[in-house]
């Protein structure tokens, strides 16, 4: 096991555990796909409004959801370490954190929804996009509650309930969109606003189903009441809150596990959840904001540009669900091994996840390039929109490998509670390198003639590649990757073609 880089048996465990995660993530992303496709059939303006408003919604909502990303790894540590009885308290404190974050983000979305014209949007897009945001914000607490309880189950390696509930949410989203977007069953035609209302309703439906499952499943009845202590007064004056987390910079250090407490509110534990989850949340925010800001910076170029860019972004987001699923699965598998003190098994799981991500991403890249025309026509039939979207999908296929490697690396680092480096890497990659480079290539003539949206997509390749190399370098000593050779291969296989692609596009465009 010490010198083994890939384990077929571990890969099978990843598939068994990760397939439900993938389906659950795809069902959630499927809602975005359905929203984009159905609003696109209504009008280009509605689709563009959903695209622009989504560019604001996604980074901010994922920033809040990302703060909860520490919960699967922390729960897995407890389960792997034989401390199963401590997980309900962790879940309850996550719920408190969910309520606070939801209130903050809902206020932010409400304020922003009335000032969309400041982003350079015309009156029609501002009106439609603002209505969409105001409808969506009421569903945010429901979705965050769903993520919270799902994280609790993932710590037990129970991923199928989220898959089933996600599929049910997607199935409900389609008829709700149909009725509210197009004005069926005697209801007014709401367009983009109706799309937001439908999605919010589905989020609360998914949350209710998840809570019902946890309350009714016999496996969790020995864990004491899960939610009742949220409503009860303190039962112990000390509340066990004097325990503090250790600050240990080593990725391989044994994780801190909180003591079970009978109180309803445990601020030190909430702070630890936030402190571990916030770097990952910032990483998600920096990455998603790069894509979101690019959409906002392209908005003044017209509805066709926005719509074509949104189609490519929506499909890229769906494809991203596979490495994201491996991210979550790696955090569970590696986290349980670390919690049990089986560091050799943890390293093997991490290396296997990286190998699976590399192979799957290359397959996805090839399929995207080959079938891009068929993919685009699912969304829209406007010739100008489809031509632009096809060219952007071709560029999107170029960064699949590095995107998968950096995403899985983040999940592995989270399992080791080594999260501080993540936000630094993503901030540097996306905001210091990606965003300035994208704006320069897309909107200015400083390096080449203004390339429009293609300039941003080239910056995605550069930013994701830089982040992947940095994160893999962080993992290399602990996982025994032999990264000197690995770095050389990545730079040779990815760097040179990427640079060559830039020169080719400069010549063609």
VOGU-3710 file (C-alpha; in Angstrom, 3 decimals, decimal comma):
1> xxxxxxxxxx> 0,000/0,000/0,000  2,919/2,295/0,759  4,141/2,379/-2,879  0,790/1,739/-4,536  -0,440/4,701/-6,571  -3,809/3,362/-7,684  -6,106/0,776/-6,106  -8,831/-0,894/-8,152  -10,706/-1,932/-5,016  -10,559/1,631/-3,700
11> xxxxxxxxxx> -11,794/2,859/-7,081  -14,794/0,545/-6,758  -15,543/2,041/-3,339  -15,308/5,501/-4,866  -17,788/4,519/-7,565  -20,212/2,959/-5,083  -20,018/5,971/-2,782  -19,536/8,679/-5,375  -22,134/7,673/-7,965  -25,069/8,749/-5,755
21> xxxxxxxxxx> -23,164/11,969/-4,975  -22,702/12,579/-8,693  -26,365/11,939/-9,452  -27,395/14,233/-6,575  -25,089/17,002/-7,823  -26,302/16,511/-11,380  -29,914/16,767/-10,268  -29,128/20,102/-8,606  -27,225/21,313/-11,633  -30,018/19,903/-13,745
31> xxxxxxxxxx> -32,256/22,564/-12,231  -29,957/25,227/-13,665  -30,007/23,413/-16,996  -33,807/23,248/-16,974  -34,034/26,905/-15,930  -31,719/28,020/-18,736  -33,324/25,826/-21,396  -36,934/26,674/-20,481  -36,339/30,426/-20,148  -34,414/30,287/-23,429
41> xxxxxxxxxx> -37,508/28,867/-25,104  -39,571/31,687/-23,580  -37,337/34,536/-24,835  -33,689/35,502/-25,202  -34,266/38,360/-22,738  -35,525/35,973/-20,036  -32,559/33,651/-20,543  -30,112/36,553/-20,477  -31,746/37,887/-17,282  -31,430/34,485/-15,584
51> xxxxxxxxxx> -27,805/34,338/-16,747  -26,885/37,748/-15,355  -28,813/37,300/-12,109  -27,313/33,826/-11,747  -23,868/35,399/-12,058  -24,666/37,279/-8,863  -26,563/34,476/-7,153  -24,038/31,684/-7,669  -20,895/33,146/-6,046  -22,678/34,624/-3,045
61> xxxxxxxxxx> -24,885/31,589/-2,366  -21,938/29,219/-2,808  -19,943/31,353/-0,392  -22,584/30,627/2,241  -22,961/26,962/1,298  -19,175/26,605/1,189  -18,976/27,485/4,889  -20,749/24,171/5,497  -18,278/22,149/3,427  -16,284/21,297/6,538
71> xxxxxxxxxx> -19,208/19,274/7,907  -18,766/16,089/5,795  -15,076/15,798/6,708  -15,686/16,612/10,386  -18,557/14,138/10,559  -16,429/11,497/8,781  -13,633/12,038/11,328  -16,070/11,334/14,161  -17,568/8,252/12,508  -14,164/6,876/11,475
81> xxxxxxxxxx> -12,816/7,482/14,988  -15,678/5,576/16,630  -17,343/8,742/17,982  -20,670/8,340/16,254  -22,667/9,773/19,172  -21,049/13,175/18,742  -22,353/13,793/15,220  -25,875/15,038/16,120  -24,414/17,945/18,075  -22,275/18,819/15,059
91> xxxxxxxxxx> -25,379/18,804/12,862  -27,309/21,042/15,251  -24,556/23,644/15,346  -24,435/23,556/11,563  -28,132/24,438/11,556  -27,487/27,498/13,726  -24,759/28,562/11,321  -27,131/27,981/8,401  -29,743/30,322/9,880  -27,253/33,147/10,436
101> xxxxxxxxxx> -25,678/32,878/6,989  -29,085/32,662/5,294  -30,278/35,868/6,955  -27,140/37,740/5,856  -27,268/36,532/2,263  -31,005/37,106/1,863  -30,532/40,724/2,905  -27,648/41,123/0,450  -29,623/39,636/-2,455  -32,622/41,848/-1,737
111> xxxxxxxxxx> -30,522/45,002/-1,782  -28,607/43,989/-4,918  -31,792/43,079/-6,797  -32,853/46,748/-6,854  -29,510/48,022/-8,162  -28,753/45,791/-11,152  -28,535/48,769/-13,481  -25,269/49,663/-11,770  -23,777/46,594/-13,504  -24,441/48,161/-16,905
121> xxxxxxxxxx> -27,692/46,300/-17,640  -30,541/47,838/-19,581  -33,920/48,439/-17,988  -35,505/45,201/-19,206  -32,691/42,931/-18,004  -32,533/44,789/-14,680  -36,258/44,323/-14,116  -36,282/40,620/-15,019  -33,030/39,822/-13,227  -34,085/41,682/-10,064
131> xxxxxxxxxx> -37,386/39,811/-9,922  -35,560/36,515/-10,380  -33,219/37,277/-7,458  -36,054/38,361/-5,156  -37,893/35,119/-5,886  -34,812/32,920/-5,453  -33,694/34,390/-2,126  -36,669/32,842/-0,302  -35,434/29,387/-1,281  -31,870/29,907/0,006
141> xxxxxxxxxx> -32,531/28,820/3,648  -34,195/25,651/2,384  -31,286/24,714/0,149  -28,703/25,419/2,861  -30,679/23,291/5,301  -30,698/20,508/2,704  -26,906/20,789/2,339  -26,466/20,750/6,114  -28,382/17,527/6,674  -26,845/15,960/3,573
151> xxxxxxxxxx> -23,402/16,627/5,050  -24,441/14,789/8,211  -25,380/11,725/6,160  -22,209/11,920/4,051  -20,150/11,538/7,207  -21,775/8,103/7,526  -21,062/7,381/3,840  -24,830/7,542/3,217  -25,113/9,286/-0,126  -28,180/7,652/-1,694
161> xxxxxxxxxx> -30,830/9,685/0,195  -29,466/12,944/-1,251  -29,477/11,358/-4,697  -33,117/10,275/-4,457  -34,256/13,586/-3,014  -32,281/15,517/-5,626  -33,988/13,569/-8,412  -37,374/14,282/-6,840  -36,506/17,996/-6,662  -35,530/18,025/-10,333
171> xxxxxxxxxx> -38,719/16,182/-11,281  -40,759/18,800/-9,414  -38,810/21,692/-10,960  -39,873/20,889/-14,537  -43,670/21,171/-14,073  -43,277/24,146/-11,730  -41,189/25,937/-14,345  -43,687/25,040/-17,053  -46,604/26,472/-15,110  -44,909/29,615/-13,792
181> xxxxxxxxxx> -42,673/30,578/-16,731  -45,265/30,114/-19,484  -48,378/30,986/-17,426  -50,325/27,716/-17,387  -53,270/26,567/-15,228  -54,675/30,083/-15,145  -51,527/31,652/-13,667  -49,856/34,713/-15,233  -46,816/34,273/-17,490  -43,915/35,232/-15,227
191> xxxxxxxxxx> -40,892/34,359/-17,382  -37,598/34,639/-15,479  -39,407/35,559/-12,242  -41,499/32,388/-12,448  -38,308/30,403/-12,893  -37,009/31,815/-9,592  -40,265/31,024/-7,760  -40,240/27,438/-9,049  -36,640/26,865/-7,960  -37,282/28,297/-4,477
201> xxxxxxxxxx> -40,258/25,964/-4,001  -38,137/22,980/-5,027  -35,384/23,911/-2,557  -37,823/23,852/0,356  -39,307/20,587/-0,880  -35,844/18,997/-0,876  -35,093/20,297/2,627  -38,381/18,918/3,997  -37,723/15,510/2,423  -34,191/15,346/3,848
211> xxxxxxxxxx> -35,311/16,230/7,380  -38,154/13,720/7,184  -35,738/10,977/6,128  -33,305/11,628/8,985  -36,093/11,790/11,544  -37,672/8,539/10,350  -34,644/6,374/9,537  -34,059/3,720/12,216  -30,284/3,915/11,822  -30,176/7,317/13,531
221> xxxxxxxxxx> -32,604/6,710/16,392  -29,740/5,819/18,732  -28,193/9,239/18,233  -30,649/11,003/20,556  -33,095/13,632/19,267  -31,447/15,429/16,371  -33,406/18,667/16,362  -35,161/18,866/19,739  -32,140/20,357/21,601  -32,350/23,349/19,252
231> xxxxxxxxxx> -35,540/24,330/21,055  -34,586/23,379/24,608  -32,757/25,558/27,154  -29,272/24,756/28,305  -29,049/21,728/30,529  -25,466/22,208/31,716  -23,955/25,486/32,897  -20,494/24,752/31,594  -21,866/23,398/28,308  -18,498/21,834/27,481
241> xxxxxxxxxx> -17,606/24,914/25,506  -14,256/25,430/27,167  -12,708/22,994/24,693  -10,676/24,648/21,985  -9,348/23,432/18,693  -5,656/22,911/18,092  -3,879/24,842/15,438  -1,706/22,327/13,644  -0,202/23,226/10,312  0,602/19,643/9,342
251> xxxxxxxxxx> -1,792/18,187/6,765  -1,318/14,742/8,295  -2,056/15,785/11,871  -4,877/14,018/13,681  -8,026/16,135/13,508  -9,616/17,780/16,471  -12,965/16,294/17,437  -15,460/18,302/19,482  -16,821/17,073/22,764  -20,530/16,333/22,922
261> xxxxxxxxxx> -22,390/19,023/24,839  -25,991/19,159/26,023  -26,501/22,833/25,222  -28,399/24,091/22,249  -25,774/26,645/21,197  -22,030/25,912/21,138  -20,222/28,960/19,840  -16,674/27,434/19,897  -17,835/24,533/17,744  -19,724/26,854/15,380
271> xxxxxxxxxx> -16,584/28,957/15,083  -14,529/25,833/14,299  -17,000/24,762/11,592  -16,746/28,230/10,101  -12,958/28,422/10,482  -12,409/25,104/8,696  -15,106/25,693/6,092  -14,431/29,367/5,309  -11,177/28,820/3,324  -12,976/26,267/1,159
281> xxxxxxxxxx> -15,940/28,635/0,863  -13,636/31,446/-0,241  -12,026/29,077/-2,736  -15,432/28,300/-4,249  -16,323/31,994/-4,175  -13,118/33,058/-5,931  -13,571/30,436/-8,642  -17,271/31,021/-9,230  -16,859/34,804/-9,033  -14,327/34,630/-11,864
291> xxxxxxxxxx> -16,985/33,048/-14,055  -19,703/35,349/-12,682  -17,740/38,580/-13,143  -16,858/37,543/-16,663  -20,586/37,308/-17,444  -21,193/40,751/-15,934  -18,260/42,263/-17,843  -19,621/40,754/-21,053  -23,193/41,998/-20,417  -22,648/45,376/-22,144
301> xxxxxxxxxx> -21,701/43,519/-25,360  -25,311/42,480/-25,941  -27,867/39,742/-25,380  -26,373/37,378/-27,964  -22,978/37,421/-26,237  -24,576/36,924/-22,812  -26,808/34,092/-24,032  -23,976/32,243/-25,838  -21,676/32,610/-22,866  -24,428/31,400/-20,519
311> xxxxxxxxxx> -25,045/28,253/-22,574  -21,368/27,322/-22,456  -21,155/28,165/-18,739  -24,256/26,154/-17,921  -22,923/23,051/-19,642  -19,481/23,536/-18,097  -21,189/23,712/-14,714  -22,920/20,400/-15,352  -19,647/18,774/-16,405  -18,027/20,156/-13,250
321> xxxxxxxxxx> -20,354/17,986/-11,159  -18,170/14,924/-11,806  -14,931/16,319/-10,292  -17,026/17,966/-7,566  -18,495/14,552/-6,724  -14,976/13,132/-6,514  -14,106/16,088/-4,278  -16,910/15,201/-1,850  -16,206/11,467/-2,029  -12,477/11,979/-1,446
331> xxxxxxxxxx> -13,254/14,139/1,589  -15,425/11,324/2,990  -13,058/8,413/2,251  -9,873/10,218/3,257  -11,592/11,835/6,261  -12,786/8,496/7,647  -9,309/6,982/7,243  -7,665/9,961/8,943  -10,206/9,807/11,776  -9,384/6,107/12,273
341> xxxxxxxxxx> -5,627/6,807/12,190  -5,095/4,806/8,950  -2,871/7,337/7,196  -1,583/4,838/4,606  -5,143/4,079/3,524  -5,874/7,818/3,434  -2,939/8,431/1,073  -4,009/5,574/-1,216  -7,577/6,923/-1,350  -6,289/10,376/-2,254
351> xxxxxxxxxx> -4,032/9,101/-5,035  -6,815/6,926/-6,439  -9,187/9,912/-6,507  -6,650/11,981/-8,464  -6,176/9,198/-11,017  -9,928/8,753/-11,478  -10,357/12,497/-11,915  -7,635/12,693/-14,575  -9,056/9,836/-16,664  -12,693/10,939/-16,433
361> xxxxxxxxxx> -11,848/14,550/-17,296  -10,026/13,537/-20,488  -13,057/11,487/-21,587  -15,412/14,408/-20,874  -13,166/16,823/-22,771  -13,204/14,588/-25,851  -17,003/14,172/-25,742  -17,545/17,916/-25,323  -15,395/18,727/-28,337  -17,032/16,064/-30,526
371> xxxxxxxxxx> -20,689/16,734/-29,654  -20,666/20,485/-28,983  -23,107/21,252/-31,825  -25,712/18,828/-30,512  -25,231/20,165/-26,983  -25,800/23,793/-27,961  -29,001/23,108/-29,905  -30,617/21,780/-26,730  -30,574/25,325/-25,343  -31,212/27,656/-28,261
381> xxxxxxxxxx> -31,610/27,703/-32,050  -30,528/31,284/-32,719  -27,673/30,925/-35,271  -25,554/33,691/-33,742  -25,978/32,336/-30,210  -25,265/28,723/-31,179  -22,140/29,604/-33,193  -20,667/31,516/-30,255  -21,577/28,820/-27,729  -19,964/26,095/-29,866
391> xxxxxxxxxx> -16,658/27,955/-30,026  -16,697/28,518/-26,263  -17,437/24,851/-25,548  -14,371/23,920/-27,580  -12,282/26,143/-25,328  -14,036/24,721/-22,269  -12,901/21,223/-23,156  -9,273/22,380/-22,851  -9,312/22,975/-19,086  -11,170/19,846/-17,951
401> xxxxxxxxxx> -8,044/18,016/-16,708  -6,609/20,807/-14,591  -10,068/21,696/-13,269  -10,580/18,114/-12,089  -7,148/17,910/-10,430  -7,505/21,171/-8,532  -11,069/20,379/-7,403  -10,164/16,915/-6,082  -7,062/18,321/-4,384  -9,268/20,744/-2,459
411> xxxxxxxxxx> -11,411/17,859/-1,189  -8,320/15,934/-0,055  -6,886/18,949/1,781  -10,252/19,480/3,479  -10,174/15,890/4,731  -6,818/16,612/6,388  -8,172/19,886/7,850  -5,454/21,652/5,864  -7,668/24,371/4,430  -5,808/27,636/4,902
421> xxxxxxxxxx> -3,774/27,240/1,713  -6,899/26,685/-0,399  -8,219/30,253/-0,269  -4,760/31,692/-0,990  -4,293/29,473/-4,040  -7,733/30,214/-5,455  -7,499/33,959/-4,794  -4,154/34,141/-6,585  -5,235/31,892/-9,462  -8,610/33,450/-10,189
431> xxxxxxxxxx> -8,433/37,096/-9,101  -4,745/37,922/-9,481  -4,155/35,917/-12,686  -7,476/34,834/-14,220  -9,664/37,949/-13,944  -7,103/40,563/-15,113  -5,930/38,299/-17,932  -9,511/37,592/-19,016  -10,489/41,252/-19,035  -7,328/42,157/-20,958
441> xxxxxxxxxx> -7,947/39,542/-23,647  -11,726/40,041/-23,846  -12,253/43,800/-23,621  -8,962/45,510/-24,518  -6,404/45,640/-27,329  -3,394/45,651/-25,003  -2,067/42,182/-25,921  -4,231/41,112/-28,852  -7,311/42,469/-30,535  -10,293/42,267/-28,181
451> xxxxxxxxxx> -11,437/38,634/-28,275  -14,790/38,954/-26,509  -15,890/35,943/-24,431  -13,117/33,749/-25,876  -10,605/35,875/-23,953  -12,199/34,969/-20,637  -12,294/31,288/-21,516  -8,569/31,335/-22,274  -8,007/32,942/-18,866  -9,968/30,078/-17,270
461> xxxxxxxxxx> -7,454/27,608/-18,731  -4,498/29,568/-17,369  -6,015/30,187/-13,907  -7,183/26,616/-13,350  -3,854/25,206/-14,526  -1,919/27,434/-12,125  -4,181/26,494/-9,213  -3,926/22,775/-9,976  -0,124/22,823/-9,971  0,034/24,751/-6,690
471> xxxxxxxxxx> -2,429/22,471/-4,875  -0,768/19,317/-6,177  2,530/20,693/-4,950  0,962/21,100/-1,499  -0,209/17,484/-1,515  2,931/15,969/-2,988  5,002/15,395/0,199  2,193/13,816/2,205  0,794/11,703/-0,646  4,191/10,731/-2,077
481> xxxxxxxxxx> 3,175/11,785/-5,578  6,634/12,113/-7,033  5,551/15,522/-8,257  8,785/16,669/-9,866  8,089/14,370/-12,805  4,365/15,055/-12,508  4,928/18,804/-12,750  7,012/18,356/-15,833  4,346/16,288/-17,515  1,604/18,777/-16,671
491> xxxxxxxxxx> 3,579/21,742/-17,907  4,557/19,910/-21,078  1,153/18,398/-21,833  -1,016/21,322/-20,738  1,118/24,446/-20,707  2,558/24,316/-24,197  -0,732/23,452/-25,956  -2,482/26,160/-23,966  0,102/28,718/-25,069  -0,093/27,401/-28,615
501> xxxxxxxxx> -3,893/27,680/-28,508  -3,589/31,318/-27,479  -1,301/32,048/-30,437  -3,595/30,170/-32,823  -6,665/32,075/-31,665  -4,767/35,340/-31,973  -3,978/34,436/-35,609  -7,484/33,228/-36,450  -9,476/35,940/-34,689
//
